Amino acid sequence: MALAYRPTGRALAFAIAVFFVVLSFAVPLRALIREKREVGILAAQLTSQQQAIADLKQKQTRLRDAAYVQALVRARLNYVFPGEIGFVVLDKETSTAISSVPGALVPNNDAPWYSKLWMSTKLADQPNSANDPLVVQTPAQ
């Protein structure tokens, strides 16, 4: 004869009590795990933002140096001091017609002035270049 287990009322009440105890621990445990994950994500964001701040401070320090800004202006805008003579060297790889000046927004061509004006308004809406040292990038860019 096989003995069949018949749950009693006491065993059923114990099982229900154990179920509710496990359930009462499961909900806060799940919230704790989710919060730990969010803290990890926020810590990674904090580290990346601190690195971005350090980069911007370094760029700000470099831009306070008059010699650095002077070198940028000379390189990008082809400026020279009074009394100096500026030269543009053309070799075999460059064309004889200079279509644009480095750093200029509008091409230097024979287009009418109004088309250059329209081109400059279209270019003004474009995002700044990431390597542009004169433009301080926002962290979102």
Secondary structure, DSSP 8 states (H G I E B T S, - for coil): --------HHHHHHHHHHHHHHHHHHHHHHHHHHHHHHHHHHHHHHHHHHHHHHHHHHHHHHHH-HHHHHHHHHHHH----TT--------TTS-SS----TT-SS--SS--HHHHHHHHHHHHTS---TT-TTS---TT-
